[in-house]
Amino acid sequence: MTAIAYVLLFSGALAGGFVSGLAGFGTALMALGIWLYALPPSVAVPLVLISSIVAQTSTLPSIWRTIDFRLVWPFLIGGLAGVPLGTLMIAHADPRVFKLSIGVLLLVFPAALYFDRAPLVPRFGGRAADGMVGFAGGILGGLAGLSGPLPILWANLRGWGKDERRGIFQTFNWTILTASLVLQAGAGFVGTEVLWLAALAFPATLLGAWIGARTYHALSDQNFRDVVLGLLFLSGIGLVWSSVGAH
């Protein structure tokens, strides 16, 4: 790896850990926006999974008592069912198309959440709808470590409170990403290079998560929401520009 690649590795780990500590999700969205400049998806995806699990494990004890498992379990069941399908899709991901797809997600989901100022509070579907959203999130989690966007958007539409949303985000993401990592390791996607890079990224991930958690307590609900969405949106612009400009 070049010096620039190491800088990108550290920057992605720090940014991903920060967002995870700040909002309980977003390691994959933020880190992939940086790591895919230097790493192929076959390496970046399992690396994101490891870093996501590390960041969320470090902050999970601080929110454990606020988790409402009555809200979480439909997402977990659906998500665990979707992970294997997403894992099977990894081998067919073209790097350029993958970068463009991730970039579009980074543009669409943050924009949708930003303009969702007044929750629609949909009443249809109930827990079955929650499970279907979890299933789609599980597919994205198995494919790219992107388990968070759909449940995050859905929880905002539901109009749940700050603690309820974070409990759903972090518990769902931690569970789905752990399952995804186990499946990817069993399928041979987690090689020596991934483990080595994860070890290098470990300190930056923990540092970012610690800073993010402290910032979370210092900001209002609206302020930290806008900061996260802005960072994700900027990362999406960079990825889309990079993938389109390659031609």
MARLO-345489 format. One record per residue (C-alpha): residue number from 1; residue in one letter; x negated, y negated, z negated. Coordinates in nm, 2 decimals, always signed. Example, Ala and Ser with C-alpha at 12.3 -4.5 7.8 and 13.67 -1.06 7.14 Angstrom:
2
{1,"A",{-1.23,+0.45,-0.78}},
{2,"S",{-1.37,+0.11,-0.71}},
END
This chain:
247
{1,"M",{+0.00,+0.00,+0.00}},
{2,"T",{-0.11,-0.36,+0.07}},
{3,"A",{-0.13,-0.63,-0.19}},
{4,"I",{+0.19,-0.78,-0.05}},
{5,"A",{+0.37,-0.45,-0.09}},
{6,"Y",{+0.27,-0.44,-0.45}},
{7,"V",{+0.40,-0.79,-0.50}},
{8,"L",{+0.73,-0.69,-0.34}},
{9,"L",{+0.74,-0.38,-0.57}},
{10,"F",{+0.69,-0.59,-0.88}},
{11,"S",{+0.93,-0.87,-0.76}},
{12,"G",{+1.21,-0.62,-0.68}},
{13,"A",{+1.17,-0.44,-1.01}},
{14,"L",{+1.18,-0.77,-1.21}},
{15,"A",{+1.48,-0.91,-1.01}},
{16,"G",{+1.67,-0.58,-1.03}},
{17,"G",{+1.61,-0.54,-1.40}},
{18,"F",{+1.70,-0.90,-1.47}},
{19,"V",{+2.04,-0.87,-1.29}},
{20,"S",{+2.11,-0.54,-1.46}},
{21,"G",{+2.04,-0.68,-1.80}},
{22,"L",{+2.24,-0.99,-1.72}},
{23,"A",{+2.56,-0.83,-1.58}},
{24,"G",{+2.54,-0.45,-1.63}},
{25,"F",{+2.50,-0.38,-1.26}},
{26,"G",{+2.31,-0.49,-0.95}},
{27,"T",{+1.97,-0.33,-0.97}},
{28,"A",{+2.02,-0.16,-0.63}},
{29,"L",{+2.17,-0.47,-0.47}},
{30,"M",{+1.89,-0.69,-0.58}},
{31,"A",{+1.59,-0.46,-0.56}},
{32,"L",{+1.68,-0.31,-0.22}},
{33,"G",{+1.70,-0.66,-0.08}},
{34,"I",{+1.33,-0.69,-0.16}},
{35,"W",{+1.19,-0.33,-0.14}},
{36,"L",{+1.32,-0.25,+0.20}},
{37,"Y",{+1.08,-0.51,+0.34}},
{38,"A",{+0.79,-0.28,+0.24}},
{39,"L",{+0.94,+0.07,+0.19}},
{40,"P",{+1.15,+0.31,+0.40}},
{41,"P",{+1.50,+0.40,+0.27}},
{42,"S",{+1.38,+0.75,+0.19}},
{43,"V",{+1.15,+0.60,-0.07}},
{44,"A",{+1.34,+0.29,-0.17}},
{45,"V",{+1.67,+0.46,-0.25}},
{46,"P",{+1.54,+0.71,-0.52}},
{47,"L",{+1.31,+0.44,-0.65}},
{48,"V",{+1.62,+0.22,-0.70}},
{49,"L",{+1.80,+0.50,-0.88}},
{50,"I",{+1.51,+0.55,-1.12}},
{51,"S",{+1.48,+0.17,-1.19}},
{52,"S",{+1.86,+0.13,-1.23}},
{53,"I",{+1.87,+0.41,-1.49}},
{54,"V",{+1.57,+0.27,-1.68}},
{55,"A",{+1.72,-0.08,-1.68}},
{56,"Q",{+2.07,+0.02,-1.78}},
{57,"T",{+1.95,+0.27,-2.05}},
{58,"S",{+1.75,-0.01,-2.21}},
{59,"T",{+2.06,-0.23,-2.25}},
{60,"L",{+2.33,+0.03,-2.30}},
{61,"P",{+2.30,+0.04,-2.69}},
{62,"S",{+2.39,-0.33,-2.71}},
{63,"I",{+2.73,-0.29,-2.53}},
{64,"W",{+2.81,+0.07,-2.65}},
{65,"R",{+3.08,-0.03,-2.90}},
{66,"T",{+3.27,-0.25,-2.65}},
{67,"I",{+3.32,+0.03,-2.40}},
{68,"D",{+3.68,+0.14,-2.35}},
{69,"F",{+3.66,+0.49,-2.22}},
{70,"R",{+4.03,+0.50,-2.14}},
{71,"L",{+3.95,+0.26,-1.86}},
{72,"V",{+3.62,+0.42,-1.76}},
{73,"W",{+3.71,+0.79,-1.71}},
{74,"P",{+3.91,+0.77,-1.38}},
{75,"F",{+3.61,+0.59,-1.23}},
{76,"L",{+3.37,+0.85,-1.36}},
{77,"I",{+3.57,+1.15,-1.23}},
{78,"G",{+3.61,+1.00,-0.88}},
{79,"G",{+3.25,+0.88,-0.87}},
{80,"L",{+3.10,+1.21,-0.96}},
{81,"A",{+3.31,+1.37,-0.68}},
{82,"G",{+3.17,+1.12,-0.42}},
{83,"V",{+2.80,+1.14,-0.51}},
{84,"P",{+2.73,+1.47,-0.32}},
{85,"L",{+2.88,+1.34,+0.00}},
{86,"G",{+2.67,+1.02,-0.02}},
{87,"T",{+2.36,+1.23,-0.09}},
{88,"L",{+2.42,+1.44,+0.22}},
{89,"M",{+2.42,+1.12,+0.43}},
{90,"I",{+2.07,+1.00,+0.34}},
{91,"A",{+1.89,+1.21,+0.60}},
{92,"H",{+2.09,+1.04,+0.88}},
{93,"A",{+2.02,+0.68,+0.78}},
{94,"D",{+1.84,+0.48,+1.04}},
{95,"P",{+1.61,+0.22,+0.86}},
{96,"R",{+1.71,-0.08,+1.07}},
{97,"V",{+2.08,+0.00,+1.06}},
{98,"F",{+2.05,+0.08,+0.69}},
{99,"K",{+1.89,-0.27,+0.62}},
{100,"L",{+2.16,-0.44,+0.82}},
{101,"S",{+2.44,-0.24,+0.64}},
{102,"I",{+2.30,-0.33,+0.30}},
{103,"G",{+2.26,-0.69,+0.40}},
{104,"V",{+2.63,-0.71,+0.51}},
{105,"L",{+2.74,-0.56,+0.18}},
{106,"L",{+2.53,-0.82,+0.00}},
{107,"L",{+2.72,-1.09,+0.19}},
{108,"V",{+3.07,-0.95,+0.18}},
{109,"F",{+3.10,-0.84,-0.18}},
{110,"P",{+2.95,-1.14,-0.36}},
{111,"A",{+3.15,-1.38,-0.14}},
{112,"A",{+3.47,-1.18,-0.22}},
{113,"L",{+3.40,-1.19,-0.59}},
{114,"Y",{+3.31,-1.56,-0.59}},
{115,"F",{+3.64,-1.66,-0.43}},
{116,"D",{+3.84,-1.43,-0.65}},
{117,"R",{+3.89,-1.70,-0.91}},
{118,"A",{+4.24,-1.60,-1.00}},
{119,"P",{+4.27,-1.22,-1.04}},
{120,"L",{+4.54,-1.06,-0.83}},
{121,"V",{+4.61,-0.79,-1.09}},
{122,"P",{+4.74,-0.52,-0.86}},
{123,"R",{+4.98,-0.29,-1.02}},
{124,"F",{+4.99,-0.01,-0.76}},
{125,"G",{+4.80,+0.31,-0.79}},
{126,"G",{+4.72,+0.29,-1.16}},
{127,"R",{+4.45,+0.53,-1.27}},
{128,"A",{+4.47,+0.72,-0.94}},
{129,"A",{+4.36,+0.40,-0.75}},
{130,"D",{+4.08,+0.36,-1.01}},
{131,"G",{+3.97,+0.71,-0.93}},
{132,"M",{+3.97,+0.65,-0.55}},
{133,"V",{+3.76,+0.33,-0.60}},
{134,"G",{+3.52,+0.54,-0.81}},
{135,"F",{+3.50,+0.80,-0.54}},
{136,"A",{+3.40,+0.54,-0.28}},
{137,"G",{+3.15,+0.40,-0.53}},
{138,"G",{+3.01,+0.75,-0.58}},
{139,"I",{+2.95,+0.79,-0.21}},
{140,"L",{+2.76,+0.46,-0.19}},
{141,"G",{+2.57,+0.55,-0.51}},
{142,"G",{+2.46,+0.88,-0.36}},
{143,"L",{+2.37,+0.72,-0.03}},
{144,"A",{+2.19,+0.41,-0.15}},
{145,"G",{+2.22,+0.36,-0.52}},
{146,"L",{+2.51,+0.11,-0.45}},
{147,"S",{+2.76,+0.25,-0.69}},
{148,"G",{+2.86,-0.09,-0.83}},
{149,"P",{+3.01,-0.32,-0.57}},
{150,"L",{+3.35,-0.15,-0.52}},
{151,"P",{+3.43,-0.09,-0.89}},
{152,"I",{+3.31,-0.44,-0.97}},
{153,"L",{+3.54,-0.60,-0.71}},
{154,"W",{+3.83,-0.38,-0.82}},
{155,"A",{+3.78,-0.45,-1.19}},
{156,"N",{+3.79,-0.82,-1.11}},
{157,"L",{+4.11,-0.78,-0.92}},
{158,"R",{+4.26,-0.59,-1.22}},
{159,"G",{+4.20,-0.89,-1.44}},
{160,"W",{+4.02,-0.71,-1.72}},
{161,"G",{+3.82,-0.90,-1.97}},
{162,"K",{+3.45,-0.96,-1.98}},
{163,"D",{+3.36,-0.68,-2.22}},
{164,"E",{+3.60,-0.44,-2.05}},
{165,"R",{+3.45,-0.51,-1.71}},
{166,"R",{+3.09,-0.48,-1.83}},
{167,"G",{+3.17,-0.15,-2.01}},
{168,"I",{+3.31,-0.01,-1.68}},
{169,"F",{+3.03,-0.14,-1.47}},
{170,"Q",{+2.75,-0.01,-1.68}},
{171,"T",{+2.89,+0.32,-1.79}},
{172,"F",{+3.00,+0.41,-1.43}},
{173,"N",{+2.67,+0.30,-1.28}},
{174,"W",{+2.46,+0.48,-1.53}},
{175,"T",{+2.65,+0.80,-1.49}},
{176,"I",{+2.68,+0.79,-1.11}},
{177,"L",{+2.32,+0.69,-1.06}},
{178,"T",{+2.19,+0.96,-1.29}},
{179,"A",{+2.39,+1.22,-1.10}},
{180,"S",{+2.26,+1.08,-0.77}},
{181,"L",{+1.90,+1.10,-0.89}},
{182,"V",{+1.95,+1.46,-1.00}},
{183,"L",{+2.10,+1.56,-0.66}},
{184,"Q",{+1.83,+1.37,-0.47}},
{185,"A",{+1.55,+1.54,-0.68}},
{186,"G",{+1.71,+1.88,-0.61}},
{187,"A",{+1.72,+1.80,-0.24}},
{188,"G",{+1.35,+1.70,-0.23}},
{189,"F",{+1.40,+1.33,-0.19}},
{190,"V",{+1.21,+1.24,-0.51}},
{191,"G",{+0.84,+1.30,-0.42}},
{192,"T",{+0.51,+1.21,-0.58}},
{193,"E",{+0.51,+0.87,-0.41}},
{194,"V",{+0.84,+0.78,-0.56}},
{195,"L",{+0.74,+0.88,-0.91}},
{196,"W",{+0.41,+0.68,-0.88}},
{197,"L",{+0.59,+0.37,-0.76}},
{198,"A",{+0.85,+0.41,-1.04}},
{199,"A",{+0.57,+0.42,-1.29}},
{200,"L",{+0.42,+0.10,-1.15}},
{201,"A",{+0.76,-0.07,-1.15}},
{202,"F",{+0.86,+0.05,-1.50}},
{203,"P",{+0.71,-0.25,-1.70}},
{204,"A",{+0.86,-0.51,-1.46}},
{205,"T",{+1.20,-0.33,-1.48}},
{206,"L",{+1.21,-0.34,-1.86}},
{207,"L",{+1.09,-0.70,-1.87}},
{208,"G",{+1.35,-0.81,-1.63}},
{209,"A",{+1.63,-0.62,-1.82}},
{210,"W",{+1.51,-0.78,-2.15}},
{211,"I",{+1.52,-1.13,-2.00}},
{212,"G",{+1.85,-1.07,-1.83}},
{213,"A",{+2.01,-0.94,-2.16}},
{214,"R",{+1.89,-1.25,-2.35}},
{215,"T",{+2.02,-1.48,-2.07}},
{216,"Y",{+2.35,-1.31,-2.08}},
{217,"H",{+2.41,-1.42,-2.43}},
{218,"A",{+2.30,-1.78,-2.35}},
{219,"L",{+2.53,-1.83,-2.05}},
{220,"S",{+2.91,-1.87,-2.03}},
{221,"D",{+3.11,-1.60,-1.85}},
{222,"Q",{+3.16,-1.82,-1.54}},
{223,"N",{+2.80,-1.93,-1.53}},
{224,"F",{+2.63,-1.59,-1.54}},
{225,"R",{+2.89,-1.46,-1.29}},
{226,"D",{+2.80,-1.74,-1.04}},
{227,"V",{+2.42,-1.69,-1.09}},
{228,"V",{+2.44,-1.32,-1.01}},
{229,"L",{+2.66,-1.37,-0.71}},
{230,"G",{+2.44,-1.64,-0.57}},
{231,"L",{+2.13,-1.43,-0.60}},
{232,"L",{+2.29,-1.13,-0.44}},
{233,"F",{+2.42,-1.35,-0.15}},
{234,"L",{+2.08,-1.49,-0.08}},
{235,"S",{+1.93,-1.14,-0.08}},
{236,"G",{+2.19,-1.04,+0.18}},
{237,"I",{+2.10,-1.33,+0.40}},
{238,"G",{+1.74,-1.22,+0.40}},
{239,"L",{+1.81,-0.86,+0.48}},
{240,"V",{+2.05,-0.94,+0.77}},
{241,"W",{+1.80,-1.20,+0.91}},
{242,"S",{+1.52,-0.94,+0.89}},
{243,"S",{+1.71,-0.66,+1.06}},
{244,"V",{+1.85,-0.87,+1.34}},
{245,"G",{+1.53,-1.06,+1.39}},
{246,"A",{+1.34,-0.73,+1.45}},
{247,"H",{+1.48,-0.72,+1.80}},
END
